[in-house]
Amino acid sequence: MTQKAIFYHAGCLVCVAAEDKIAEIIDRARVDLEIVHLGEAPDRINEAEAAGVKSVPALVIDGAALHINHGADLSALR
């Protein structure tokens, strides 16, 4: 069974470093990983917020938001 994961970020240095590490360690055979740059897809900010994301970078796995570091609050991206 494949899990769904979405990595939300804003493109800052903290976010890009986290994206690189996530992409390196996630087993793509077991996890369907989608990467969403909220600076390029601002229409998905509400989706991230509804998933429980408060700040980016954050990884949402099967509906659970995991905050990796504090790069930017979602409110700063609006």
C-alpha positions in Angstrom: 0.0 0.0 0.0 1.4 3.4 -1.0 1.1 6.3 1.4 0.4 9.8 0.1 2.8 12.6 1.2 2.8 16.3 0.3 5.9 18.4 1.0 4.9 22.1 1.2 7.6 24.8 1.0 8.1 28.4 0.0 11.4 28.2 -1.8 13.6 29.7 1.0 17.0 28.1 1.8 15.6 26.2 4.8 12.8 24.8 2.6 15.1 23.8 -0.3 17.5 22.1 2.1 14.6 20.2 3.6 13.2 19.3 0.2 16.6 17.9 -0.9 16.8 15.7 2.3 13.2 14.5 2.0 13.6 13.6 -1.6 16.8 11.7 -0.7 15.3 9.6 2.1 11.7 8.9 1.1 11.2 5.5 -0.4 9.3 6.4 -3.6 8.2 2.7 -3.9 6.2 3.1 -0.7 5.4 6.8 -0.7 3.7 8.9 -3.4 5.5 12.2 -2.7 4.3 15.5 -4.2 6.3 18.6 -3.7 4.4 21.9 -3.7 6.2 25.2 -3.8 3.6 27.6 -2.4 5.3 30.6 -3.9 4.6 29.2 -7.3 1.2 27.7 -6.4 -0.4 30.2 -4.0 -3.8 28.7 -4.8 -2.8 25.7 -2.7 -2.1 27.7 0.6 -5.7 27.0 1.7 -5.2 23.3 1.1 -2.0 23.3 3.1 -3.7 25.1 5.9 -6.7 22.7 5.9 -4.2 19.8 6.2 -2.8 21.4 9.4 0.2 23.2 8.1 1.1 26.3 10.1 4.5 27.0 8.7 6.8 25.7 6.0 8.6 23.5 5.3 6.1 20.9 6.3 5.4 17.3 5.2 1.8 16.0 5.3 1.7 12.2 5.4 -1.7 10.6 5.3 -3.3 13.7 6.7 -0.8 14.3 9.5 1.2 17.6 9.3 4.8 17.3 10.3 6.6 20.6 10.7 10.2 20.2 9.8 11.7 23.6 10.6 10.4 27.1 10.7 11.1 28.9 7.4 7.9 31.0 7.1 4.4 31.1 8.5 1.6 30.4 6.1 0.2 33.8 6.8 3.3 35.4 5.4 2.7 33.6 2.1 -0.7 35.1 1.6 
